[in-house]
Amino acid sequence: MVLIAFALGGPVAGLAADAAGGSYWDDILTRSTLTGDWGGARKTLEERGVTITLTQTSDFLGNPSGGIRQGAAYDGVFMPELDVDLEKLMGWKGGSFHVAAYAIQGHGLSQYDIGNLLTVTSVEASDGGYLGELWFQQSLLDDALAVKVGRILADQNFVISETAGVFVNSTFGFPGSFAVDMPGGGPAYPNAIPGVQIIVKPDTAWTMQAAIFEGDPDAKTFSASGVFAIAELTYAYTPGKNRHALAGTYKIGAWYNSESFDDLAMASNGVSLASPLSSGTPMSEEGNYAFYVVVDQSLWSEPGADGQGLSGFARATVTPQADRNQINWYVDFGLAYTGLLPGRDSDILGVGFAYAHVSGSVADLARATDAYSGVVGPVPDYEAVLEVTYQAAVMPWLSVQPFFQYIFHPGGHAADPDNPVSAIKNASVIGLRMAVTL
C-alpha cells in the first residue's frame, strides 16, 4: 500500500504542475510508465540503485461454447516489485535484492467453467494477496558466478521460452505438465518457495544453473518432508559477424522431487482404487523426476530492422513414472512475428499449440471404475490447446492483446460433472488482455 501511495503521488504532483503550466501530460503517449517520473523521484531512486516497478495485468474472457458450462470471467493481478542494486546504493559490490508481491483478482474460467488442465490465462489463481519472490543475490568472479537465496520462483528462471512469452495460456510459461504433476503446482506463480539457486556463466554463450527448493509449496519452509531440485544447461548462439546466421537458444534440463506421491490407480493394499476391496488409500510412491528440452530459434529477420521478424519455439517434457504423474509427456511449439504490420514495429502476432498426454494409470483407473460400476464413461487420453493472439503496443506503458483459444479434450477427456457418461465438450475461449506499467 505504501508503494501504491507513492506511485499515486506522481500523478497528483503532475496534475498540480500541469495546472500551473507544467508538462505532466505532454509525454503521456511516449513515456515508459503511466505515472511518469513522480516529479523526478523515480529517476533519483534509480540512479541510487532502487527501481520500483508496478504492473497491472487484466484478462477479460469467456467461453461461448463447450466446457462444463458457458461463462465469462475476469482474471487480473497487480504486481509491485522492488529491485535494489546494493553496489549503487551502498557500495556492496555484486549484491542485489528483489522483492515482489501479488494482488490477484478474479473468477477463474478454467476452474469454474471449463474444467481444463492447461489454465487459459497465466494470471488465474485463487484471489487474494501473496508475497512473491524475496531474495538476495551475490555475483562473484566478474559475474561468472551468482548465488541467490530466499523465496524463489522456478518459472522465472527455468524451462523458459522467450518466444512463447507472448501467449496468454499459462502452459506456455511454466509447462502445464509440471504444474499438474508437481505438489501444489511446484515453485511457480504464485507460489514462491524458500530455496537456493546457483548460476554459472563461464562465457557469453553458456549458462549452467541449478536450484533446490522445499518439495511442497504448501510447506513454505525447508523440512524433512522432501526437496525439489532442478538443473538446466543453456547454450545461446549469436551470429556475430556472420550476417546469414540466425540467433538461437537451446536448453536441456531435469528435476527431481523426493516427496511421496499418491499412486493414481493402485490402493495401498495392492488392488485397484476402483475395486470394492480397495483400502481407499492410494499406494505411496517415493520420489519423482522429469526431463525437458527448450528451443528458441530466430527464423527470419527483417533487413535493417533490429528485433523484427519471425521466431519459433518448441519444448518437450517427459515425466516417465506414469503411476504417479497425471501427464507423462508434453510438447508445445509455435511461431511469433514481431513487426508484421507496417508502422507497428513492436506488435507481436503469435500462434501456439500445446499437447499434454494423460498417463496410462489415469486411463486404467477410469476403465476399472467403468468395469466395477457398470457405467461406461470417457477414458482420459490427452488435452491440447491452440492459441492465436496479437499483442499491440498501444503506448510504451500499455499493451492490448486480443486472443482466441480452442481447448481439445478439457481435463484430458474428463467426465462432465453434470453427465458422467459424457466427456466435457471441447471449448472455445475468446478474450482480451490489458497490461499497464504504472
C-alpha positions as CSV (number, residue, x, y, z in Angstrom):
1,M,0.0,0.0,0.0
2,V,3.0,2.3,0.6
3,L,4.1,1.6,-2.9
4,I,0.7,2.4,-4.3
5,A,0.5,5.7,-2.4
6,F,4.0,6.6,-3.6
7,A,3.0,5.8,-7.2
8,L,-0.1,7.9,-7.0
9,G,1.9,10.8,-5.6
10,G,3.4,11.3,-9.1
11,P,0.1,12.0,-10.9
12,V,-1.1,14.2,-8.1
13,A,2.1,16.3,-8.3
14,G,1.9,16.1,-12.1
15,L,-1.6,17.4,-12.2
16,A,-0.7,20.3,-10.0
17,A,2.3,21.1,-12.2
18,D,0.1,20.8,-15.3
19,A,-2.4,23.3,-13.8
20,A,0.4,25.7,-13.3
21,G,1.6,25.3,-16.9
22,G,3.7,22.1,-16.3
23,S,4.3,19.3,-18.8
24,Y,3.0,16.2,-17.0
25,W,0.6,15.2,-19.8
26,D,2.9,16.3,-22.6
27,D,4.7,12.9,-22.9
28,I,1.7,10.7,-21.9
29,L,2.0,8.8,-25.3
30,T,5.7,8.2,-25.1
31,R,6.7,7.8,-21.5
32,S,7.6,4.3,-20.3
33,T,5.3,4.3,-17.3
34,L,1.7,5.6,-16.9
35,T,2.6,7.6,-13.7
36,G,5.7,9.1,-15.2
37,D,8.8,10.1,-13.2
38,W,7.0,11.1,-10.0
39,G,8.4,14.6,-10.0
40,G,11.9,13.3,-10.5
41,A,11.7,10.8,-7.6
42,R,11.8,7.8,-9.8
43,K,14.9,8.8,-11.7
44,T,16.6,9.8,-8.5
45,L,15.9,6.4,-6.9
46,E,17.1,4.5,-10.0
47,E,20.3,6.5,-10.0
48,R,20.8,5.3,-6.4
49,G,20.1,1.7,-7.4
50,V,16.4,1.5,-6.3
51,T,13.9,0.5,-9.0
52,I,10.2,0.3,-8.3
53,T,8.0,-1.4,-10.9
54,L,4.2,-1.5,-10.7
55,T,2.2,-3.5,-13.2
56,Q,-1.4,-4.5,-13.6
57,T,-2.4,-7.3,-15.9
58,S,-6.1,-7.7,-16.6
59,D,-7.8,-10.5,-18.6
60,F,-11.4,-10.3,-19.8
61,L,-12.5,-13.6,-21.3
62,G,-15.3,-16.1,-21.8
63,N,-16.1,-19.5,-23.4
64,P,-19.0,-19.1,-25.8
65,S,-19.0,-22.8,-26.5
66,G,-18.0,-26.1,-24.7
67,G,-16.6,-26.7,-21.3
68,I,-18.7,-27.6,-18.2
69,R,-20.9,-24.5,-18.8
70,Q,-20.6,-21.3,-20.8
71,G,-19.5,-18.3,-18.8
72,A,-17.5,-15.1,-18.7
73,A,-14.7,-14.1,-16.3
74,Y,-12.2,-11.5,-15.2
75,D,-8.7,-12.5,-14.0
76,G,-6.1,-9.9,-13.0
77,V,-3.0,-9.4,-10.9
78,F,-1.4,-6.2,-9.6
79,M,2.3,-6.8,-9.0
80,P,4.5,-4.3,-7.2
81,E,8.3,-5.1,-7.4
82,L,11.3,-3.6,-5.8
83,D,14.9,-4.1,-7.1
84,V,17.9,-2.8,-5.3
85,D,21.4,-2.6,-6.7
86,L,23.4,-2.7,-3.5
87,E,26.6,-1.5,-5.2
88,K,25.0,1.7,-6.3
89,L,23.1,2.1,-3.0
90,M,25.8,1.3,-0.5
91,G,29.0,0.1,-2.3
92,W,28.3,-3.6,-1.8
93,K,29.9,-5.0,-4.9
94,G,27.9,-7.6,-6.8
95,G,25.0,-7.6,-4.3
96,S,21.3,-7.2,-5.3
97,F,17.9,-7.6,-3.7
98,H,14.5,-8.3,-5.1
99,V,11.0,-8.4,-3.6
100,A,7.6,-8.8,-5.3
101,A,4.0,-9.3,-4.3
102,Y,0.8,-10.3,-6.0
103,A,-2.7,-8.9,-5.5
104,I,-4.8,-11.5,-7.5
105,Q,-8.3,-10.7,-8.6
106,G,-10.9,-12.7,-10.5
107,H,-13.1,-15.7,-11.0
108,G,-11.1,-18.4,-12.8
109,L,-12.6,-19.5,-16.1
110,S,-10.7,-22.8,-16.2
111,Q,-11.5,-23.7,-12.6
112,Y,-15.2,-23.0,-12.6
113,D,-16.5,-23.1,-16.2
114,I,-14.2,-25.2,-18.5
115,G,-12.5,-27.8,-16.2
116,N,-9.3,-28.0,-18.2
117,L,-5.8,-28.7,-17.0
118,L,-3.9,-26.1,-19.1
119,T,-5.2,-22.9,-17.4
120,V,-6.4,-20.4,-20.0
121,T,-4.6,-17.4,-18.5
122,S,-1.3,-17.1,-16.8
123,V,-2.7,-14.9,-14.1
124,E,-5.5,-17.2,-13.0
125,A,-5.1,-18.2,-9.3
126,S,-7.0,-18.1,-6.1
127,D,-7.7,-14.4,-5.4
128,G,-6.0,-12.6,-2.6
129,G,-2.7,-11.2,-1.6
130,Y,0.6,-13.2,-1.9
131,L,4.2,-12.5,-1.1
132,G,6.1,-13.4,-4.3
133,E,9.9,-13.6,-4.7
134,L,12.0,-12.3,-1.9
135,W,15.7,-13.0,-2.5
136,F,19.3,-11.7,-2.1
137,Q,21.8,-12.4,-4.9
138,Q,25.6,-12.1,-4.8
139,S,27.5,-12.1,-8.0
140,L,31.2,-13.1,-7.9
141,L,34.2,-13.5,-10.3
142,D,33.1,-10.7,-12.6
143,D,29.6,-12.1,-12.8
144,A,30.7,-15.6,-13.9
145,L,29.1,-16.9,-10.7
146,A,26.0,-15.9,-8.8
147,V,24.3,-17.3,-5.7
148,K,20.6,-16.4,-5.0
149,V,19.0,-17.2,-1.6
150,G,15.4,-16.6,-0.5
151,R,11.9,-17.1,-1.8
152,I,12.3,-18.0,-5.5
153,L,10.1,-19.0,-8.4
154,A,11.4,-21.7,-10.7
155,D,9.2,-20.5,-13.5
156,Q,11.1,-17.2,-13.6
157,N,14.4,-19.0,-14.2
158,F,13.9,-22.5,-15.7
159,V,12.1,-24.0,-18.7
160,I,11.6,-20.6,-20.2
161,S,11.0,-19.9,-23.8
162,E,11.3,-16.2,-24.7
163,T,9.3,-16.6,-27.9
164,A,6.4,-18.3,-26.0
165,G,6.2,-15.4,-23.6
166,V,3.6,-13.6,-25.8
167,F,0.9,-16.2,-25.2
168,V,-1.8,-15.9,-22.6
169,N,-2.4,-19.6,-21.7
170,S,-0.4,-20.5,-18.6
171,T,1.1,-23.6,-20.2
172,F,3.3,-21.5,-22.5
173,G,5.0,-20.2,-19.3
174,F,5.7,-23.0,-16.8
175,P,4.7,-26.1,-18.8
176,G,1.3,-27.5,-17.8
177,S,2.8,-30.9,-17.3
178,F,5.0,-29.7,-14.5
179,A,2.2,-27.6,-12.9
180,V,-0.1,-30.6,-12.9
181,D,2.4,-33.2,-11.8
182,M,4.2,-31.3,-9.0
183,P,2.8,-31.0,-5.5
184,G,0.9,-27.7,-5.2
185,G,1.9,-26.8,-8.8
186,G,5.6,-26.6,-7.9
187,P,7.6,-23.4,-7.2
188,A,5.7,-21.4,-9.8
189,Y,3.3,-18.4,-9.8
190,P,2.0,-17.5,-7.3
191,N,4.0,-19.9,-5.0
192,A,7.5,-18.6,-4.4
193,I,9.3,-21.1,-2.2
194,P,12.4,-20.9,0.0
195,G,15.3,-22.1,-2.0
196,V,18.9,-21.6,-3.1
197,Q,19.9,-21.1,-6.7
198,I,23.4,-21.1,-8.3
199,I,24.1,-19.6,-11.7
200,V,27.4,-20.2,-13.5
201,K,28.2,-18.3,-16.7
202,P,31.7,-19.1,-18.0
203,D,31.2,-17.1,-21.2
204,T,28.5,-15.2,-23.1
205,A,27.2,-18.4,-24.8
206,W,26.9,-21.0,-22.0
207,T,24.9,-20.8,-18.8
208,M,24.6,-23.5,-16.1
209,Q,22.1,-23.1,-13.3
210,A,20.7,-25.3,-10.5
211,A,18.4,-24.7,-7.6
212,I,17.0,-26.6,-4.6
213,F,13.6,-25.9,-3.0
214,E,11.2,-27.2,-0.4
215,G,9.5,-30.2,-2.1
216,D,5.9,-29.0,-1.4
217,P,4.9,-25.3,-1.8
218,D,2.3,-25.7,1.0
219,A,5.1,-26.4,3.5
220,K,6.6,-22.9,2.8
221,T,9.9,-23.7,4.6
222,F,12.6,-26.4,4.4
223,S,11.7,-29.5,6.3
224,A,12.4,-33.2,6.4
225,S,9.4,-33.9,4.1
226,G,11.3,-33.6,0.9
227,V,13.1,-31.4,-1.6
228,F,12.7,-30.3,-5.2
229,A,16.0,-30.0,-7.2
230,I,16.3,-28.7,-10.8
231,A,19.2,-28.1,-13.1
232,E,19.5,-26.6,-16.6
233,L,22.2,-26.1,-19.2
234,T,21.7,-23.3,-21.8
235,Y,23.6,-22.5,-25.0
236,A,22.8,-19.2,-26.7
237,Y,24.1,-18.7,-30.2
238,T,24.6,-15.2,-31.5
239,P,25.6,-14.7,-35.2
240,G,28.3,-12.1,-34.6
241,K,29.8,-11.1,-38.0
242,N,28.0,-13.9,-39.8
243,R,25.1,-11.9,-41.2
244,H,23.5,-15.0,-42.7
245,A,23.3,-16.9,-39.4
246,L,20.3,-16.6,-37.1
247,A,20.3,-16.4,-33.3
248,G,19.0,-19.3,-31.2
249,T,18.8,-20.5,-27.6
250,Y,18.8,-24.2,-26.7
251,K,18.2,-25.7,-23.2
252,I,18.2,-29.1,-21.6
253,G,17.2,-29.8,-18.0
254,A,15.9,-32.2,-15.4
255,W,14.3,-32.1,-12.0
256,Y,13.8,-34.5,-9.1
257,N,11.4,-34.3,-6.2
258,S,11.9,-36.5,-3.1
259,E,8.4,-36.1,-1.8
260,S,5.9,-39.1,-1.5
261,F,3.4,-39.2,-4.3
262,D,0.0,-41.0,-4.4
263,D,-0.3,-43.8,-6.9
264,L,-3.0,-42.8,-9.5
265,A,-4.5,-46.3,-9.9
266,M,-3.5,-48.6,-7.1
267,A,-4.6,-48.7,-3.5
268,S,-2.3,-49.3,-0.5
269,N,-3.5,-52.9,-0.3
270,G,-2.4,-53.7,-3.8
271,V,-5.7,-53.6,-5.7
272,S,-7.3,-51.1,-8.0
273,L,-8.6,-47.9,-6.3
274,A,-11.8,-48.6,-8.1
275,S,-12.3,-52.0,-6.5
276,P,-14.8,-52.6,-3.7
277,L,-11.9,-54.3,-1.9
278,S,-9.7,-51.2,-2.1
279,S,-8.4,-49.7,1.2
280,G,-9.5,-46.3,-0.2
281,T,-6.0,-45.0,0.4
282,P,-3.6,-44.7,-2.7
283,M,-0.4,-46.6,-2.6
284,S,2.5,-44.3,-1.7
285,E,5.3,-43.9,-4.3
286,E,8.6,-42.4,-3.3
287,G,10.2,-39.6,-5.5
288,N,9.5,-38.3,-9.0
289,Y,11.6,-36.9,-11.8
290,A,11.4,-35.3,-15.3
291,F,13.5,-34.2,-18.3
292,Y,12.9,-31.3,-20.7
293,V,14.3,-29.5,-23.7
294,V,13.6,-26.0,-25.0
295,V,14.5,-24.5,-28.4
296,D,14.1,-20.8,-29.3
297,Q,15.1,-20.0,-32.8
298,S,15.1,-16.9,-34.9
299,L,13.7,-18.0,-38.3
300,W,13.9,-14.7,-40.3
301,S,15.0,-11.2,-39.5
302,E,13.7,-8.2,-41.5
303,P,16.7,-6.5,-43.2
304,G,17.7,-3.3,-41.4
305,A,15.0,-3.7,-38.7
306,D,16.5,-4.8,-35.4
307,G,14.3,-7.1,-33.4
308,Q,11.7,-7.5,-36.2
309,G,11.0,-10.8,-37.9
310,L,9.8,-14.4,-37.3
311,S,10.9,-16.6,-34.5
312,G,9.8,-20.1,-33.4
313,F,9.9,-22.2,-30.3
314,A,9.5,-25.8,-29.3
315,R,9.5,-27.6,-25.9
316,A,9.1,-31.1,-24.7
317,T,8.8,-32.6,-21.2
318,V,8.9,-36.2,-20.1
319,T,7.8,-37.5,-16.6
320,P,8.4,-41.2,-17.1
321,Q,6.7,-42.6,-14.0
322,A,3.1,-42.9,-15.2
323,D,1.9,-44.4,-11.9
324,R,2.3,-41.0,-10.1
325,N,2.1,-38.4,-12.9
326,Q,-1.2,-37.4,-14.5
327,I,0.6,-36.0,-17.5
328,N,3.5,-38.3,-18.5
329,W,4.7,-36.4,-21.6
330,Y,4.0,-33.0,-23.1
331,V,5.0,-30.9,-26.2
332,D,4.4,-27.3,-27.2
333,F,5.5,-25.2,-30.2
334,G,4.6,-22.0,-32.0
335,L,5.6,-19.0,-34.1
336,A,5.7,-15.3,-33.2
337,Y,6.2,-12.4,-35.7
338,T,7.3,-9.1,-34.3
339,G,6.5,-6.0,-36.5
340,L,4.4,-7.8,-39.1
341,L,2.2,-4.7,-39.9
342,P,3.7,-1.5,-41.3
343,G,4.2,1.1,-38.7
344,R,3.6,-1.4,-35.8
345,D,7.2,-2.4,-35.2
346,S,6.6,-3.6,-31.6
347,D,3.4,-5.6,-32.1
348,I,3.6,-9.4,-31.9
349,L,1.4,-11.9,-33.7
350,G,1.6,-15.4,-32.2
351,V,0.3,-18.9,-32.9
352,G,1.0,-21.6,-30.4
353,F,-0.1,-25.2,-29.8
354,A,0.4,-27.4,-26.7
355,Y,-0.4,-31.1,-26.2
356,A,-0.4,-32.9,-22.8
357,H,-0.7,-36.7,-22.8
358,V,-2.5,-38.2,-19.9
359,S,-0.7,-41.2,-18.3
360,G,-1.9,-44.8,-18.7
361,S,-2.5,-45.1,-14.9
362,V,-5.2,-42.5,-15.1
363,A,-6.8,-44.3,-18.0
364,D,-6.5,-47.6,-16.2
365,L,-8.4,-46.3,-13.2
366,A,-11.2,-44.9,-15.5
367,R,-11.6,-48.3,-17.2
368,A,-11.6,-50.1,-13.8
369,T,-14.2,-47.7,-12.5
370,D,-16.4,-48.4,-15.5
371,A,-16.0,-52.1,-15.1
372,Y,-16.9,-52.1,-11.4
373,S,-19.7,-49.6,-11.7
374,G,-21.2,-50.9,-14.9
375,V,-21.4,-47.4,-16.3
376,V,-19.3,-46.6,-19.3
377,G,-17.7,-43.2,-19.1
378,P,-15.0,-41.4,-21.1
379,V,-11.4,-42.7,-20.8
380,P,-8.8,-39.9,-20.3
381,D,-6.3,-39.6,-23.1
382,Y,-5.0,-36.0,-23.7
383,E,-5.6,-32.3,-23.5
384,A,-4.5,-29.8,-26.1
385,V,-4.8,-26.1,-26.7
386,L,-4.4,-23.9,-29.8
387,E,-3.9,-20.2,-29.2
388,V,-3.9,-17.3,-31.7
389,T,-3.0,-13.9,-30.2
390,Y,-2.0,-10.3,-31.2
391,Q,-0.2,-8.1,-28.7
392,A,-0.5,-4.5,-29.7
393,A,1.9,-2.0,-28.1
394,V,-0.6,0.9,-27.9
395,M,1.8,3.0,-25.8
396,P,5.1,2.1,-24.1
397,W,3.2,1.6,-20.8
398,L,0.1,-0.1,-22.3
399,S,-0.4,-3.2,-24.4
400,V,-3.7,-4.5,-25.6
401,Q,-3.9,-8.2,-26.6
402,P,-6.9,-9.9,-28.1
403,F,-6.7,-13.7,-28.1
404,F,-8.5,-16.9,-29.1
405,Q,-8.0,-20.4,-27.7
406,Y,-9.5,-23.7,-28.5
407,I,-9.4,-26.4,-25.9
408,F,-9.4,-30.0,-27.1
409,H,-10.5,-32.7,-24.5
410,P,-10.7,-30.4,-21.4
411,G,-9.4,-32.2,-18.3
412,G,-7.7,-34.7,-20.5
413,H,-11.1,-36.0,-21.8
414,A,-12.6,-35.9,-18.3
415,A,-16.2,-36.8,-17.5
416,D,-18.7,-34.0,-17.4
417,P,-19.7,-33.4,-13.7
418,D,-23.3,-33.0,-14.8
419,N,-23.3,-36.0,-17.1
420,P,-20.6,-38.6,-16.1
421,V,-21.2,-40.8,-19.1
422,S,-20.1,-38.0,-21.4
423,A,-16.8,-36.1,-21.6
424,I,-16.5,-32.3,-21.1
425,K,-17.0,-30.8,-24.5
426,N,-14.2,-29.0,-26.5
427,A,-14.3,-25.4,-25.6
428,S,-13.6,-22.1,-27.4
429,V,-12.3,-19.1,-25.5
430,I,-12.1,-15.5,-26.6
431,G,-10.6,-12.7,-24.5
432,L,-8.7,-9.5,-24.2
433,R,-5.6,-8.9,-22.1
434,M,-4.5,-5.4,-21.0
435,A,-1.2,-4.8,-19.4
436,V,-0.3,-1.5,-17.8
437,T,3.0,-0.4,-16.3
438,L,2.2,2.2,-13.7
